[in-house]
Amino acid sequence: MDEAVGDLKQALPCVAESPAVHVEVLQRSGSTAKKEDIKLSVRKLLNRHNIVFGDYTWTEFDEPFLTRNVQSVSIVDTELKAKVPQPIDLSVCTVVLHIFQLNEDGPSSENLEEETENIIAANHWVLPAAEFHGLWDSLVYDVEVKSHLLDYVMTTLLFSDKSVDSNLITWNRVVLLHGPPGTGKTSLCKALAQKLTIRLSSRYRYGQLVEINSHSLFSKWFSESGKLVTRMFQKIQDLIDDKEALVFVLIDEVESLTAARSACRAGAEPSDAIRVVNAVLTQIDQIKRHSNVVILTTSNITEKIDVAFVDRADIKQYIGPPSAAAIFKIYLSCLEELMKCQIIYPRQQLLTLRELEMIGFIENNVSKLSLLLSEISRKSEGLSGRVLRKLPFLAHALYIQAPTVTIEGFLQALSLAVDKQFEEKKKLSAHV
């Protein structure tokens, strides 16, 4: 236990002179090499590259042992709190290695049989899952949302390990992400569960993510007076009983709780409905006492979240539409991917927003394309993250339809796709 607490303390954001730098090492799926041997080889690699500039990933190695056993070595999350990437001297940092392998099985369904039908109560992943690999990095936010969420969960686990009296200082291990649809709340919950499973791999052997099917829960189960709800949470309790597992329970669109209560009060649903909602809240209260469980919830309708639930949430984080700066980062990552796949060809260097700021947004041959992308980003404000990620595909489908395109041609198409998106939004609003 002392060793686990030591690992946890190392993994916590460091406030001492020597900051912690996290290095994620993805071990190949077929590799049977011991973690200690991999750690030794990775530390040798890092010793040869003492100075890094922000996050960095190696996918090719000089050492045959690493080539055989490791897919990638990534210095991660250095930019979560730093607005400007800073050079990092690894020789004066506490370097924490997280070695993991991806589970490639995909989700399984938790089914509960009712008299007339078989209900899919939840989807269940064993983490870290191949499906969520790269998801954390793909989510772009303006404020320190990701670092705050990471710090929160690490603190809950530290307080549990140190046996802090929860009667004196309370925490519930419940996170609520709220905001408009399409802003990536559910994806962020899944990415957070994946990230924490990797970050705490020295303490927990694997993670479990159970995504509860809210629509089934609150539309079909009223007649059962909460019995099925209790049975479903009993399955979750069985997962929690394995202390080598870190368990995440994801409840999407938690405002369904409110809808159920409102319908009951209005007489639109049988009185059993309120017992179902109460059963969910009771079960949450029971499982949140365990130190190896985190409850992640989302809501699209902020004003309709059940007060009884809001009181249970430690972190209530608003996730809004991305700003022009965040949109620029999203588009930049999309363009890099299309250049890597040679749909945009030939490859051309694009400047980051920070680099544009450093040259005072002056237009020249090097900055011209990046300034155009910045302009497109500004006029894209108001679109959700979900729509923004679709726009490069729509731009190609609607305005290019060729195997390859220059970056100039693609940016023109992207600009047209943005205009079309706003036109369609306007037409939809007119008909509502």
C-alpha positions in Angstrom: 0.0 0.0 0.0 2.8 2.4 0.8 4.3 1.7 -2.6 0.9 2.5 -4.3 0.6 5.7 -2.3 4.1 6.6 -3.4 3.2 6.0 -7.1 0.1 8.1 -6.6 2.0 11.0 -5.1 4.4 10.8 -8.0 1.6 10.9 -10.4 0.0 14.0 -8.8 0.7 17.4 -10.3 3.9 18.4 -8.5 4.1 21.7 -6.6 7.7 21.3 -5.6 10.8 22.6 -7.4 10.9 19.5 -9.5 7.8 19.2 -11.7 6.3 15.8 -12.7 6.5 15.0 -16.4 4.2 12.1 -17.5 5.4 9.7 -20.2 2.9 7.2 -21.7 4.5 4.1 -23.1 2.2 2.1 -25.4 3.4 -1.5 -25.4 2.6 -3.6 -28.5 -0.4 -5.9 -28.2 1.7 -9.0 -28.8 4.6 -8.0 -26.5 5.2 -10.1 -23.4 8.2 -8.0 -22.2 8.4 -7.2 -18.5 7.4 -3.6 -17.6 10.7 -3.1 -15.7 12.7 -4.0 -18.8 10.6 -1.5 -20.9 11.1 1.2 -18.2 14.8 0.7 -18.3 15.0 1.1 -22.1 12.6 4.1 -22.1 14.7 5.9 -19.5 17.8 5.3 -21.7 15.9 6.9 -24.6 14.9 9.9 -22.4 18.4 10.3 -21.2 19.5 10.8 -24.8 16.9 13.5 -25.3 17.0 15.7 -22.2 15.4 18.8 -23.6 12.0 18.6 -25.2 9.7 21.4 -26.3 6.2 20.6 -25.0 4.5 17.3 -25.8 6.5 14.9 -28.0 6.0 11.4 -29.3 8.6 8.8 -30.5 7.3 6.0 -32.9 10.7 4.9 -34.3 13.5 3.7 -32.1 17.2 2.9 -32.6 17.1 0.1 -30.0 15.8 -3.2 -31.3 14.2 -4.1 -27.9 12.0 -0.9 -28.1 11.2 -1.5 -31.7 9.9 -5.1 -31.0 8.0 -4.2 -27.8 6.9 -0.6 -27.9 4.5 1.2 -30.3 5.1 4.7 -29.0 6.6 6.7 -26.2 4.8 10.0 -25.6 5.6 13.0 -23.3 2.1 14.1 -22.5 0.0 16.8 -20.9 2.8 19.4 -20.5 0.6 21.9 -22.3 -2.6 21.5 -20.3 -1.7 24.4 -18.0 1.0 26.2 -20.0 -0.6 28.6 -22.5 2.7 28.7 -24.3 4.7 25.5 -24.8 7.9 25.7 -22.8 11.2 23.8 -23.2 11.4 21.0 -20.6 14.7 19.8 -19.1 13.9 16.1 -18.2 17.1 15.8 -16.2 15.6 18.1 -13.5 12.1 16.8 -13.6 10.4 13.8 -11.9 9.7 11.6 -14.9 6.8 9.2 -14.3 6.4 6.3 -16.7 3.0 4.8 -17.5 3.3 1.5 -19.4 0.1 0.1 -20.9 -1.4 -2.1 -23.5 -4.7 -1.5 -25.3 -7.7 -3.8 -25.0 -9.0 -4.4 -28.5 -12.1 -6.4 -27.7 -14.6 -3.5 -28.0 -17.6 -2.9 -25.8 -19.9 -5.6 -24.4 -23.6 -5.1 -23.5 -25.1 -5.5 -20.1 -28.5 -7.0 -20.7 -31.4 -7.2 -18.2 -34.2 -9.5 -19.1 -37.8 -8.2 -18.6 -40.9 -10.3 -19.2 -41.5 -9.1 -22.7 -38.1 -8.0 -23.9 -34.3 -8.0 -23.4 -33.2 -4.5 -22.4 -29.7 -3.2 -23.1 -29.0 -1.5 -19.8 -25.4 -0.4 -20.4 -22.3 -0.7 -22.6 -19.2 -1.9 -20.9 -15.5 -1.4 -21.9 -12.3 -2.8 -20.3 -9.8 0.1 -20.3 -7.5 1.2 -21.7 -9.5 0.5 -24.9 -8.2 0.7 -28.5 -11.4 2.5 -29.4 -10.5 5.5 -27.2 -6.8 5.7 -28.1 -6.1 9.3 -29.2 -9.5 10.6 -28.0 -8.0 12.8 -25.2 -5.7 14.6 -27.6 -8.4 15.2 -30.2 -10.6 17.2 -27.7 -9.7 20.9 -27.8 -10.9 23.4 -25.1 -10.2 27.0 -24.3 -9.9 26.8 -20.5 -8.1 24.3 -18.4 -11.0 21.8 -18.4 -8.9 18.7 -18.9 -6.2 19.5 -16.3 -8.9 20.5 -13.7 -10.7 17.1 -14.2 -7.5 15.2 -14.0 -6.4 17.0 -10.8 -9.9 16.5 -9.2 -9.9 12.7 -9.6 -6.3 12.4 -8.5 -7.1 14.4 -5.3 -10.1 12.2 -4.5 -7.9 9.1 -4.7 -5.2 10.7 -2.5 -7.8 11.7 0.1 -9.1 8.2 0.1 -5.6 6.7 0.5 -4.8 9.0 3.3 -8.1 8.1 5.1 -9.3 11.7 5.3 -12.5 11.7 7.4 -15.3 12.3 4.9 -17.6 13.5 7.7 -15.2 16.5 8.1 -14.3 17.0 4.4 -16.8 15.7 1.9 -16.3 14.6 -1.6 -18.6 12.3 -3.7 -16.5 11.2 -6.7 -19.2 12.6 -9.0 -18.4 14.8 -12.0 -21.1 16.7 -14.0 -20.3 18.1 -17.4 -23.0 20.4 -18.8 -23.5 22.6 -21.8 -25.1 22.5 -25.3 -25.2 19.4 -27.5 -22.2 18.6 -29.7 -19.5 20.1 -27.4 -17.8 16.7 -26.7 -19.0 16.1 -23.1 -19.6 12.3 -23.5 -16.3 12.0 -25.5 -14.5 13.9 -22.7 -15.9 11.5 -20.1 -14.7 8.5 -22.0 -11.3 10.1 -22.7 -10.9 11.0 -19.0 -11.6 7.4 -18.0 -9.0 6.2 -20.5 -6.5 8.8 -19.4 -6.9 8.0 -15.6 -6.6 4.3 -16.2 -3.3 4.9 -17.9 -2.2 7.5 -15.3 -2.9 5.1 -12.5 -1.7 1.9 -14.1 0.9 1.3 -11.4 -2.0 1.2 -8.9 -4.9 -0.4 -10.8 -4.4 -3.3 -13.2 -7.1 -2.1 -15.6 -10.1 0.2 -15.8 -13.8 -0.6 -16.3 -16.2 1.9 -18.0 -19.9 1.3 -17.7 -22.1 3.7 -19.8 -25.6 3.5 -18.6 -28.3 3.7 -21.3 -30.4 6.6 -19.8 -33.1 6.4 -22.4 -33.9 2.7 -21.6 -33.5 3.5 -17.9 -36.2 6.2 -17.8 -38.6 5.2 -20.5 -39.0 1.4 -20.1 -38.4 0.5 -16.5 -41.0 2.4 -14.6 -43.3 -0.6 -14.3 -40.6 -2.6 -12.5 -40.5 -0.2 -9.5 -36.7 0.2 -9.7 -36.0 -3.5 -9.4 -34.1 -3.6 -12.7 -32.2 -0.5 -11.7 -31.0 -2.2 -8.5 -30.0 -5.3 -10.5 -28.0 -3.2 -12.9 -26.1 -1.4 -10.1 -25.5 -4.8 -8.5 -23.5 -5.7 -11.6 -21.5 -2.5 -11.2 -20.9 -3.3 -7.5 -19.4 -6.6 -8.6 -16.9 -4.7 -10.8 -16.1 -2.4 -7.9 -15.5 -5.3 -5.5 -12.4 -6.1 -7.6 -9.9 -3.7 -6.0 -7.5 -4.1 -8.8 -10.0 -2.2 -11.1 -10.7 1.5 -11.4 -14.4 1.7 -12.2 -16.1 4.6 -14.1 -19.9 4.9 -14.3 -21.0 7.2 -17.1 -24.6 8.5 -17.0 -25.3 10.5 -20.2 -28.1 13.1 -20.3 -28.6 12.9 -16.6 -31.4 15.5 -16.9 -33.6 12.4 -17.7 -33.8 12.2 -13.9 -35.6 15.5 -13.9 -37.8 14.6 -16.8 -38.9 11.5 -14.9 -39.8 13.4 -11.7 -41.6 16.1 -13.7 -43.7 13.6 -15.6 -44.6 11.9 -12.3 -45.7 15.1 -10.7 -47.8 16.0 -13.8 -49.4 12.6 -13.6 -48.2 11.7 -17.1 -46.3 8.6 -15.8 -47.2 6.0 -13.2 -46.2 6.7 -9.7 -43.6 4.0 -9.9 -41.5 6.4 -12.0 -40.4 8.4 -8.9 -39.2 5.1 -7.3 -37.0 4.4 -10.3 -35.4 7.8 -10.0 -34.9 7.4 -6.3 -33.4 4.0 -6.8 -30.8 5.5 -9.1 -29.9 8.2 -6.6 -29.7 5.6 -3.8 -27.5 3.4 -5.8 -25.2 6.3 -6.7 -24.9 7.1 -3.0 -23.9 3.5 -2.2 -21.3 3.1 -4.9 -19.7 6.5 -4.5 -18.4 5.4 -1.0 -15.9 3.1 -2.7 -12.4 4.6 -3.3 -12.0 2.9 -6.7 -15.1 4.4 -8.4 -15.7 7.7 -10.2 -19.2 8.7 -11.5 -19.2 10.8 -14.7 -22.3 12.5 -15.9 -23.4 14.8 -18.7 -26.3 17.1 -19.3 -27.4 19.1 -22.4 -30.1 21.1 -20.6 -28.4 22.9 -17.8 -31.5 24.5 -16.3 -33.3 21.2 -16.1 -30.7 19.1 -14.1 -32.3 17.5 -11.1 -31.3 19.5 -7.9 -31.0 16.3 -6.0 -28.4 15.2 -8.4 -26.6 18.5 -8.7 -26.0 18.5 -4.9 -24.1 15.2 -5.3 -21.6 16.5 -7.9 -18.3 17.8 -6.7 -17.2 19.2 -10.1 -19.8 21.0 -12.2 -18.0 22.0 -15.4 -19.6 23.9 -18.2 -18.5 22.8 -21.7 -19.4 25.5 -24.3 -18.9 25.9 -28.1 -15.2 26.3 -29.0 -13.7 29.8 -29.5 -11.9 30.9 -32.7 -8.6 29.9 -31.1 -9.9 26.4 -30.3 -11.4 26.1 -33.8 -8.1 26.9 -35.3 -6.5 24.0 -33.4 -9.2 21.7 -34.4 -8.9 22.6 -38.1 -5.1 22.4 -37.9 -5.3 18.8 -36.6 -7.7 17.9 -39.4 -5.4 19.4 -42.1 -2.4 17.6 -40.6 -4.3 14.3 -40.9 -5.3 14.9 -44.5 -1.7 15.8 -45.4 -0.5 12.6 -43.7 -3.0 10.6 -45.8 -1.9 12.6 -48.9 -5.5 13.7 -49.7 -4.0 17.2 -49.3 -0.8 17.1 -51.4 1.9 18.3 -51.5 2.4 18.8 -47.7 2.9 22.4 -46.6 3.9 23.8 -43.3 1.2 25.6 -41.4 2.0 28.0 -38.6 0.3 27.6 -35.2 -1.8 30.5 -33.7 1.1 31.2 -31.3 3.5 31.5 -34.2 1.2 33.9 -36.0 1.0 36.0 -32.9 4.8 36.1 -32.7 5.0 37.6 -36.2 2.1 40.0 -35.5 -0.2 38.4 -38.0 1.8 39.9 -40.9 1.1 38.3 -44.2 4.0 36.8 -46.2 4.6 33.6 -48.2 5.1 31.6 -45.1 2.1 32.9 -43.1 -0.5 33.4 -46.0 -2.2 30.0 -45.7 -2.2 30.0 -41.9 -3.8 33.5 -41.9 -6.5 32.2 -44.2 -7.2 29.3 -41.8 -7.4 31.8 -39.0 -10.0 33.8 -40.9 -12.0 30.6 -41.6 -11.8 29.8 -37.9 -13.2 33.2 -36.9 -16.2 32.8 -39.1 -16.8 29.3 -37.8 -17.6 30.6 -34.3 -20.9 29.3 -33.1 -20.5 25.8 -34.6 -20.2 22.9 -32.3 -17.1 20.7 -32.0 -19.1 17.8 -33.5 -19.9 19.9 -36.6 -16.4 21.3 -36.9 -14.9 17.8 -37.1 -17.3 16.9 -40.0 -16.6 20.0 -42.0 -13.4 18.8 -43.7 -15.2 15.7 -44.9 -18.2 17.8 -46.2 -15.8 20.3 -47.8 -14.2 17.4 -49.8 -17.5 15.7 -50.6 -19.3 18.9 -51.8 -16.6 20.9 -53.4 -13.6 18.7 -54.3 -14.5 15.1 -55.2 -10.9 14.3 -56.3 -8.3 11.9 -54.8 -5.9 14.8 -54.1 -6.1 18.5 -53.7 -3.7 21.4 -52.9 -4.0 23.0 -49.5 -5.1 26.3 -51.2 -7.9 24.4 -52.9 -8.9 22.6 -49.7 -9.1 25.8 -47.6 -11.4 27.4 -50.3 -13.6 24.4 -50.1 -13.6 24.5 -46.3 -14.6 28.2 -46.3 -17.5 27.3 -48.6 -18.6 24.4 -46.4 -18.6 26.8 -43.4 -20.9 29.2 -45.2 -23.2 26.4 -46.3 -23.4 25.2 -42.7 -24.6 28.6 -41.5 -27.1 28.8 -44.4 -28.6 25.5 -43.4 -28.8 26.5 -39.7 -30.6 29.6 -40.7 -33.1 27.6 -42.9 -33.7 25.1 -40.1 -34.3 27.9 -37.5 -36.8 29.5 -39.9 -38.9 26.3 -40.0 -38.8 25.6 -36.3 
